Amino acid sequence: MKLSKLITSVISLLIIACIVAGCGATTTQKTTASAELKELRFGIVPLPHYAHMWVAYKKGFVDEELKKVGYKVKWQPFNIGVMVNEAFTSNQLDMGIMGDFPVFIGRSSGTNYRIVSIASSGPKTLAMVTKKDSPIKSVEELKGKKIATTKASYGQKLLIALLEKNKMSVEDIQFVHMTMDDLTAALVRGDVDAGVMWDPLITRMEDAGEIKIIADGTGIYEAYAVLMASGDMVGKNPQVVDAMLKAFQRGRDYLQQSPEECVKILGEDIKIPPAQMTKIVAKFNYDDKITDKFIVDMKDTEAFMRKNGLIKNPVDVDALVRRN
């Protein structure tokens, strides 16, 4: 009887030991598998321009798609797109988002990266504005006036495009270089007659009753933001680039299907009131497909930047862009 109890106790202990060993092995396997995932360093600015990408990240789509190709993301927010460009230049990023102007500045200086998709476009998110009570109602009335925007930004391109459309040039106005923060105050005080600004500032100042729009980018300039990947990532790990594109497509679909939930999600990182966020997001097109029109527009931007001394060396757009 005692022997029977002893055997039963030994068997029980062996079973427990096997279970514990099994659990330990599973934990070890999981830890090892997690450690084997390579890191993708991704730079992004918290703006509505990239709303679908933030949704993809917050909903876990990025992690899910990257895991399928053996990667995990290091999501790195930056204050402005120029900082994303600088991080690429110093080899601190594998992929990232920025406006088209910083891209050409970086590429012209020798940064080894490629455009792999459109991040967003929004001609109505960039506009020529005046103070709400200004008598100016059209671009034609800007001749001789003091007009401000940020030099070497896509605001400068819209400014010049609007002037040319109305048979004027920068020589016909008093151009003033200003950051968006400075432009906000200058318009309200009346220090400048008009300025080119972009969202979320446009919507914020419109809602406050401080400005009126006299022209935007519609039919003139698409105001592109683009998704970049390092030359090494495109050449050696194209499947990782494709995994990110798939994740962002899922984010775009989710944004369309559940806009109210997404506005709440976006508010966690992009500090814009929900009502304004809804207005701004509605202005953007998040279709990532690289089209012939996009290529033509990029060549036009490159030529514009060379003509105006914003880049010194020419950029081969066909070599810069990876077609989808």
BELKA-V696409 format. One record per residue. N is the residue number from 1. RES is the residue in one letter. SS is DSSP state (h for helix, s for strand, l for the rest). PSI is psi in radians with two decimals (* if undefined). BURIAL is # if it has 9 or more other C-alpha atoms within 8 Angstrom, else .. Layout:
n=N res=RES ss=SS psi=PSI burial=BURIAL
n=N res=RES ss=SS psi=PSI burial=BURIAL
//
This chain:
n=1 res=M ss=l psi=-0.80 burial=.
n=2 res=K ss=h psi=-0.67 burial=.
n=3 res=L ss=h psi=-0.70 burial=.
n=4 res=S ss=h psi=-0.75 burial=.
n=5 res=K ss=h psi=-0.68 burial=.
n=6 res=L ss=h psi=-0.76 burial=.
n=7 res=I ss=h psi=-0.74 burial=.
n=8 res=T ss=h psi=-0.73 burial=.
n=9 res=S ss=h psi=-0.72 burial=.
n=10 res=V ss=h psi=-0.77 burial=.
n=11 res=I ss=h psi=-0.72 burial=.
n=12 res=S ss=h psi=-0.76 burial=.
n=13 res=L ss=h psi=-0.69 burial=.
n=14 res=L ss=h psi=-0.69 burial=.
n=15 res=I ss=h psi=-0.80 burial=.
n=16 res=I ss=h psi=-0.74 burial=.
n=17 res=A ss=h psi=-0.70 burial=.
n=18 res=C ss=h psi=-0.71 burial=.
n=19 res=I ss=h psi=-0.81 burial=.
n=20 res=V ss=h psi=-0.77 burial=.
n=21 res=A ss=h psi=-0.69 burial=.
n=22 res=G ss=h psi=-0.79 burial=.
n=23 res=C ss=h psi=-0.74 burial=.
n=24 res=G ss=h psi=-0.68 burial=.
n=25 res=A ss=h psi=-0.70 burial=.
n=26 res=T ss=h psi=-0.79 burial=.
n=27 res=T ss=h psi=-0.75 burial=.
n=28 res=T ss=h psi=-0.74 burial=.
n=29 res=Q ss=h psi=-0.75 burial=.
n=30 res=K ss=h psi=-0.76 burial=.
n=31 res=T ss=h psi=-0.76 burial=.
n=32 res=T ss=h psi=-0.77 burial=.
n=33 res=A ss=h psi=-0.73 burial=.
n=34 res=S ss=h psi=-0.70 burial=.
n=35 res=A ss=h psi=-0.44 burial=.
n=36 res=E ss=h psi=-0.25 burial=.
n=37 res=L ss=l psi=2.26 burial=#
n=38 res=K ss=s psi=2.75 burial=.
n=39 res=E ss=s psi=2.27 burial=.
n=40 res=L ss=s psi=2.05 burial=#
n=41 res=R ss=s psi=2.02 burial=#
n=42 res=F ss=s psi=2.20 burial=#
n=43 res=G ss=s psi=2.36 burial=#
n=44 res=I ss=s psi=2.63 burial=#
n=45 res=V ss=s psi=2.36 burial=#
n=46 res=P ss=l psi=1.49 burial=#
n=47 res=L ss=l psi=2.70 burial=.
n=48 res=P ss=h psi=-0.33 burial=#
n=49 res=H ss=h psi=-0.47 burial=#
n=50 res=Y ss=h psi=0.56 burial=#
n=51 res=A ss=h psi=-0.80 burial=#
n=52 res=H ss=h psi=-0.51 burial=#
n=53 res=M ss=h psi=-0.72 burial=#
n=54 res=W ss=h psi=-0.70 burial=#
n=55 res=V ss=h psi=-0.76 burial=#
n=56 res=A ss=h psi=-0.68 burial=#
n=57 res=Y ss=h psi=-0.83 burial=#
n=58 res=K ss=h psi=-0.54 burial=.
n=59 res=K ss=l psi=-0.06 burial=.
n=60 res=G ss=l psi=0.09 burial=.
n=61 res=F ss=h psi=-0.65 burial=#
n=62 res=V ss=h psi=-0.83 burial=#
n=63 res=D ss=h psi=-0.73 burial=#
n=64 res=E ss=h psi=-0.80 burial=#
n=65 res=E ss=h psi=-0.65 burial=#
n=66 res=L ss=h psi=-0.64 burial=#
n=67 res=K ss=h psi=-0.56 burial=#
n=68 res=K ss=l psi=-0.42 burial=.
n=69 res=V ss=l psi=0.28 burial=#
n=70 res=G ss=l psi=0.45 burial=#
n=71 res=Y ss=s psi=2.84 burial=#
n=72 res=K ss=s psi=2.74 burial=#
n=73 res=V ss=s psi=2.48 burial=#
n=74 res=K ss=s psi=1.72 burial=.
n=75 res=W ss=s psi=2.02 burial=.
n=76 res=Q ss=s psi=1.78 burial=.
n=77 res=P ss=s psi=2.48 burial=.
n=78 res=F ss=s psi=2.74 burial=#
n=79 res=N ss=l psi=-0.71 burial=.
n=80 res=I ss=l psi=2.79 burial=.
n=81 res=G ss=h psi=-0.53 burial=#
n=82 res=V ss=h psi=-0.64 burial=.
n=83 res=M ss=h psi=-0.59 burial=#
n=84 res=V ss=h psi=-0.75 burial=#
n=85 res=N ss=h psi=-0.77 burial=#
n=86 res=E ss=h psi=-0.65 burial=.
n=87 res=A ss=h psi=-0.65 burial=#
n=88 res=F ss=h psi=-0.79 burial=#
n=89 res=T ss=h psi=-0.65 burial=#
n=90 res=S ss=l psi=0.27 burial=.
n=91 res=N ss=l psi=0.66 burial=.
n=92 res=Q ss=l psi=-0.04 burial=.
n=93 res=L ss=l psi=2.63 burial=#
n=94 res=D ss=l psi=-0.58 burial=#
n=95 res=M ss=s psi=2.76 burial=#
n=96 res=G ss=s psi=3.00 burial=#
n=97 res=I ss=s psi=2.48 burial=#
n=98 res=M ss=s psi=2.96 burial=#
n=99 res=G ss=s psi=2.89 burial=#
n=100 res=D ss=h psi=-0.55 burial=#
n=101 res=F ss=h psi=-0.90 burial=#
n=102 res=P ss=h psi=-0.58 burial=#
n=103 res=V ss=h psi=-0.84 burial=#
n=104 res=F ss=h psi=-0.61 burial=#
n=105 res=I ss=h psi=-0.79 burial=#
n=106 res=G ss=h psi=-0.81 burial=#
n=107 res=R ss=h psi=-0.68 burial=#
n=108 res=S ss=h psi=-0.49 burial=#
n=109 res=S ss=l psi=-0.02 burial=.
n=110 res=G ss=l psi=0.10 burial=.
n=111 res=T ss=l psi=2.28 burial=#
n=112 res=N ss=l psi=1.49 burial=.
n=113 res=Y ss=s psi=2.94 burial=#
n=114 res=R ss=s psi=2.61 burial=#
n=115 res=I ss=s psi=2.14 burial=#
n=116 res=V ss=s psi=-0.24 burial=#
n=117 res=S ss=s psi=2.89 burial=#
n=118 res=I ss=s psi=2.38 burial=#
n=119 res=A ss=s psi=-0.79 burial=#
n=120 res=S ss=s psi=2.84 burial=#
n=121 res=S ss=s psi=2.63 burial=#
n=122 res=G ss=l psi=1.43 burial=#
n=123 res=P ss=h psi=-0.44 burial=#
n=124 res=K ss=h psi=-0.05 burial=#
n=125 res=T ss=h psi=0.05 burial=#
n=126 res=L ss=s psi=2.20 burial=#
n=127 res=A ss=s psi=2.69 burial=#
n=128 res=M ss=s psi=2.17 burial=#
n=129 res=V ss=s psi=2.77 burial=#
n=130 res=T ss=s psi=2.99 burial=#
n=131 res=K ss=s psi=2.58 burial=#
n=132 res=K ss=l psi=-0.73 burial=.
n=133 res=D ss=l psi=0.26 burial=.
n=134 res=S ss=l psi=2.49 burial=.
n=135 res=P ss=l psi=-0.23 burial=.
n=136 res=I ss=l psi=2.24 burial=.
n=137 res=K ss=l psi=-0.17 burial=.
n=138 res=S ss=l psi=2.87 burial=.
n=139 res=V ss=h psi=-0.59 burial=#
n=140 res=E ss=h psi=-0.48 burial=.
n=141 res=E ss=h psi=0.06 burial=.
n=142 res=L ss=h psi=-0.13 burial=#
n=143 res=K ss=l psi=2.21 burial=.
n=144 res=G ss=l psi=-0.06 burial=.
n=145 res=K ss=l psi=2.84 burial=#
n=146 res=K ss=s psi=1.96 burial=#
n=147 res=I ss=s psi=2.34 burial=#
n=148 res=A ss=s psi=2.59 burial=#
n=149 res=T ss=s psi=3.13 burial=#
n=150 res=T ss=l psi=2.15 burial=#
n=151 res=K ss=l psi=2.55 burial=.
n=152 res=A ss=l psi=0.50 burial=.
n=153 res=S ss=l psi=2.96 burial=#
n=154 res=Y ss=h psi=-0.22 burial=#
n=155 res=G ss=h psi=-0.65 burial=#
n=156 res=Q ss=h psi=-0.65 burial=#
n=157 res=K ss=h psi=-0.75 burial=#
n=158 res=L ss=h psi=-0.71 burial=#
n=159 res=L ss=h psi=-0.91 burial=#
n=160 res=I ss=h psi=-0.67 burial=#
n=161 res=A ss=h psi=-0.70 burial=#
n=162 res=L ss=h psi=-0.70 burial=#
n=163 res=L ss=h psi=-0.80 burial=#
n=164 res=E ss=h psi=-0.66 burial=#
n=165 res=K ss=h psi=-0.51 burial=.
n=166 res=N ss=l psi=0.44 burial=.
n=167 res=K ss=l psi=0.72 burial=.
n=168 res=M ss=l psi=3.03 burial=#
n=169 res=S ss=l psi=3.11 burial=#
n=170 res=V ss=h psi=-0.50 burial=#
n=171 res=E ss=h psi=-0.30 burial=.
n=172 res=D ss=h psi=-0.05 burial=.
n=173 res=I ss=l psi=3.02 burial=#
n=174 res=Q ss=s psi=1.70 burial=#
n=175 res=F ss=s psi=2.34 burial=.
n=176 res=V ss=s psi=2.18 burial=.
n=177 res=H ss=s psi=2.19 burial=.
n=178 res=M ss=l psi=2.56 burial=#
n=179 res=T ss=l psi=2.90 burial=.
n=180 res=M ss=h psi=-0.63 burial=#
n=181 res=D ss=h psi=-0.76 burial=.
n=182 res=D ss=h psi=-0.66 burial=.
n=183 res=L ss=h psi=-0.67 burial=#
n=184 res=T ss=h psi=-0.92 burial=.
n=185 res=A ss=h psi=-0.70 burial=.
n=186 res=A ss=h psi=-0.68 burial=#
n=187 res=L ss=h psi=-0.80 burial=#
n=188 res=V ss=h psi=-0.68 burial=#
n=189 res=R ss=h psi=-0.32 burial=.
n=190 res=G ss=l psi=0.31 burial=.
n=191 res=D ss=l psi=-0.45 burial=.
n=192 res=V ss=l psi=2.73 burial=#
n=193 res=D ss=l psi=-0.51 burial=#
n=194 res=A ss=s psi=2.97 burial=#
n=195 res=G ss=s psi=2.75 burial=#
n=196 res=V ss=s psi=2.15 burial=#
n=197 res=M ss=s psi=3.02 burial=#
n=198 res=W ss=s psi=2.90 burial=#
n=199 res=D ss=l psi=2.63 burial=#
n=200 res=P ss=l psi=0.01 burial=#
n=201 res=L ss=h psi=-0.70 burial=#
n=202 res=I ss=h psi=-0.92 burial=#
n=203 res=T ss=h psi=-0.70 burial=#
n=204 res=R ss=h psi=-0.79 burial=#
n=205 res=M ss=h psi=-0.54 burial=#
n=206 res=E ss=h psi=-0.81 burial=#
n=207 res=D ss=h psi=-0.51 burial=.
n=208 res=A ss=l psi=-0.06 burial=.
n=209 res=G ss=l psi=0.49 burial=.
n=210 res=E ss=l psi=-0.38 burial=#
n=211 res=I ss=s psi=2.90 burial=#
n=212 res=K ss=s psi=2.59 burial=#
n=213 res=I ss=s psi=2.27 burial=#
n=214 res=I ss=s psi=-0.28 burial=#
n=215 res=A ss=s psi=2.55 burial=#
n=216 res=D ss=s psi=-2.90 burial=#
n=217 res=G ss=l psi=0.00 burial=#
n=218 res=T ss=l psi=2.14 burial=.
n=219 res=G ss=l psi=0.03 burial=.
n=220 res=I ss=l psi=-0.82 burial=#
n=221 res=Y ss=l psi=2.21 burial=.
n=222 res=E ss=l psi=-0.28 burial=#
n=223 res=A ss=l psi=1.12 burial=#
n=224 res=Y ss=l psi=2.54 burial=#
n=225 res=A ss=s psi=2.59 burial=#
n=226 res=V ss=s psi=2.71 burial=#
n=227 res=L ss=s psi=2.17 burial=#
n=228 res=M ss=s psi=2.62 burial=#
n=229 res=A ss=s psi=2.53 burial=#
n=230 res=S ss=s psi=2.70 burial=#
n=231 res=G ss=h psi=-0.67 burial=#
n=232 res=D ss=h psi=-0.73 burial=.
n=233 res=M ss=h psi=-0.75 burial=#
n=234 res=V ss=h psi=-0.73 burial=#
n=235 res=G ss=h psi=-0.68 burial=.
n=236 res=K ss=h psi=-0.46 burial=.
n=237 res=N ss=l psi=0.98 burial=#
n=238 res=P ss=h psi=-0.44 burial=#
n=239 res=Q ss=h psi=-0.47 burial=.
n=240 res=V ss=h psi=-0.73 burial=#
n=241 res=V ss=h psi=-0.79 burial=#
n=242 res=D ss=h psi=-0.60 burial=.
n=243 res=A ss=h psi=-0.70 burial=#
n=244 res=M ss=h psi=-0.70 burial=#
n=245 res=L ss=h psi=-0.70 burial=#
n=246 res=K ss=h psi=-0.73 burial=#
n=247 res=A ss=h psi=-0.75 burial=#
n=248 res=F ss=h psi=-0.56 burial=#
n=249 res=Q ss=h psi=-0.71 burial=#
n=250 res=R ss=h psi=-0.67 burial=#
n=251 res=G ss=h psi=-0.70 burial=#
n=252 res=R ss=h psi=-0.76 burial=#
n=253 res=D ss=h psi=-0.72 burial=.
n=254 res=Y ss=h psi=-0.65 burial=#
n=255 res=L ss=h psi=-0.68 burial=#
n=256 res=Q ss=h psi=-0.63 burial=.
n=257 res=Q ss=h psi=-0.62 burial=.
n=258 res=S ss=l psi=1.12 burial=.
n=259 res=P ss=h psi=-0.68 burial=#
n=260 res=E ss=h psi=-0.76 burial=.
n=261 res=E ss=h psi=-0.71 burial=.
n=262 res=C ss=h psi=-0.64 burial=#
n=263 res=V ss=h psi=-0.69 burial=#
n=264 res=K ss=h psi=-0.75 burial=#
n=265 res=I ss=h psi=-0.80 burial=#
n=266 res=L ss=h psi=-0.59 burial=#
n=267 res=G ss=h psi=-0.32 burial=#
n=268 res=E ss=l psi=-0.50 burial=.
n=269 res=D ss=l psi=-0.52 burial=.
n=270 res=I ss=l psi=1.80 burial=#
n=271 res=K ss=l psi=1.29 burial=.
n=272 res=I ss=l psi=2.36 burial=.
n=273 res=P ss=l psi=2.51 burial=.
n=274 res=P ss=h psi=-0.75 burial=#
n=275 res=A ss=h psi=-0.71 burial=.
n=276 res=Q ss=h psi=-0.68 burial=#
n=277 res=M ss=h psi=-0.75 burial=#
n=278 res=T ss=h psi=-0.77 burial=#
n=279 res=K ss=h psi=-0.78 burial=#
n=280 res=I ss=h psi=-0.83 burial=#
n=281 res=V ss=h psi=-0.63 burial=#
n=282 res=A ss=h psi=-0.35 burial=.
n=283 res=K ss=h psi=-0.29 burial=#
n=284 res=F ss=l psi=2.59 burial=#
n=285 res=N ss=s psi=2.09 burial=.
n=286 res=Y ss=l psi=0.31 burial=#
n=287 res=D ss=l psi=2.19 burial=.
n=288 res=D ss=l psi=-0.04 burial=.
n=289 res=K ss=l psi=2.25 burial=.
n=290 res=I ss=l psi=2.05 burial=#
n=291 res=T ss=l psi=2.98 burial=.
n=292 res=D ss=h psi=-0.63 burial=.
n=293 res=K ss=h psi=-0.73 burial=.
n=294 res=F ss=h psi=-0.77 burial=.
n=295 res=I ss=h psi=-0.78 burial=#
n=296 res=V ss=h psi=-0.77 burial=.
n=297 res=D ss=h psi=-0.69 burial=.
n=298 res=M ss=h psi=-0.66 burial=#
n=299 res=K ss=h psi=-0.62 burial=#
n=300 res=D ss=h psi=-0.72 burial=.
n=301 res=T ss=h psi=-0.73 burial=#
n=302 res=E ss=h psi=-0.76 burial=#
n=303 res=A ss=h psi=-0.69 burial=.
n=304 res=F ss=h psi=-0.76 burial=#
n=305 res=M ss=h psi=-0.65 burial=#
n=306 res=R ss=h psi=-0.78 burial=#
n=307 res=K ss=h psi=-0.63 burial=.
n=308 res=N ss=l psi=0.23 burial=.
n=309 res=G ss=l psi=0.39 burial=.
n=310 res=L ss=l psi=-0.36 burial=#
n=311 res=I ss=l psi=2.58 burial=#
n=312 res=K ss=l psi=-0.70 burial=.
n=313 res=N ss=l psi=2.44 burial=.
n=314 res=P ss=l psi=2.67 burial=.
n=315 res=V ss=l psi=2.23 burial=#
n=316 res=D ss=l psi=1.80 burial=.
n=317 res=V ss=h psi=-0.70 burial=#
n=318 res=D ss=h psi=-0.61 burial=.
n=319 res=A ss=h psi=-0.49 burial=.
n=320 res=L ss=h psi=-0.63 burial=#
n=321 res=V ss=s psi=2.26 burial=#
n=322 res=R ss=l psi=2.02 burial=#
n=323 res=R ss=l psi=2.46 burial=.
n=324 res=N ss=l psi=* burial=.
//
